[in-house]
């Protein structure tokens, strides 16, 4: 199932140009593992809301033992099955806010 078609407006074209520029400059690259550091990643979801760019945040539950109630991007710790930190960010976003990793 593809993305819904939205009529192009000057604002949506501007948002699309921003997304294209970000994709170009943030192209996936191998992520080296550094000894002693904990591997984790976040996704910074950039949305097109009625032709205007917007970011998606979440508020962590007040009952969590770490970072309770904080506003954050979806993300978390790298798991053994994650091929890269990009895969970690996409998996976590799918779990936390139902972002399709495709």
Secondary structure, DSSP 8 states (H G I E B T S, - for coil): ---------HHHHHHHHHHHHHHHHT--------TT---EEE---EEEETTEEEE--EE--TT-SSSTT-EE-SEEE--TT-SSHHHHHHHHHHHHH-----
